[in-house]
Structure formats: structure tokens, C-alpha cells
Amino acid sequence: MKRIILFDGVCNLCNSAVTFVIKRDKKDVFRYAALQSEVGKQLASKHNIDLNKVDSIILVTDKKAYVKSTAALFIAQKLSGGWPLMLGFYIIPAFIRNLVYDFIARNRYKWYGKKDACMIPTQELKSKFLENTI
């Protein structure tokens, strides 16, 4: 199973992050779905994640779902280049990492803006995005 990244499909920062990951995912590890999509809602529900309380990036593996800074670190671990070194931040307790993560998440629309609708992938990238079925 591919690892699935669930992201806020209307957030400009989140869409930029997905584009960043796609460019560095040389081993084709990830697939993507917006939190607002049926797939996103189904996967969040399957892993008991309340989307009214968690609007962050979510990494879904075959065994578990990870949120916030932990998801970001485990995503970085699979990217090409020096990004796997970011996993070193895992030694910092999650509640501290998530303070920084939550600060950015709270301000992401103000700083980066948002779209009226979810990102529509190009034809070339469409296969990396999950449709409305799992």
C-alpha cells in the first residue's frame, strides 16, 4: 500500500507542500487526497480522526495514521535529498513540535491565503491523487 497524505485542499500552503513532496518523492511512495474529499473523510473516520478537531496534514500508512509534526517528519523521511535528516527532530517531544506546527496551521490562511475549491491536479499528476473511492 502506498502512503497517503491527506491535506487541506483549499489551503495554499498545503497545496504548495504537496507539490514540494511530489517533486522529491523519487521512489513514488505517496498518494494524495484532500481532507474535504470522500476518500479523506473515509480514511480519517477509519482511523478515528475527528476532522472538526484536526485540520492538519495526516499521513496514513497501512498500519496507522499520523498527524501534525509527526506526519510531516515521517513524510520528510521518505523524500530524496537531505530531507530525511529532519527525522532527527523526532527526539523533541511531540507536544513541543506541535506548538510550532499549530501556530503555523492557525495562521496559514492569513499568511498564504486559500482557494475557493480544492486543488485540481494536472493530467500528468492525476494518478497520484485518489478519487472518491478507496
Buried (B, 14 or more C-beta within 10 A) or exposed (E): EBBBBBBBBBBBBBBEBBEEBBEBBEEEBBBBBBBBBBBBBBBBEEBEBEBEEBBBBBBBEEEEBBBBBBBBBBBBBBBEEEBEEBEEBBEEEBEEBBEEBEEEBEEBBEEBEBBEEBBEBEEEBEEBBBEEEE
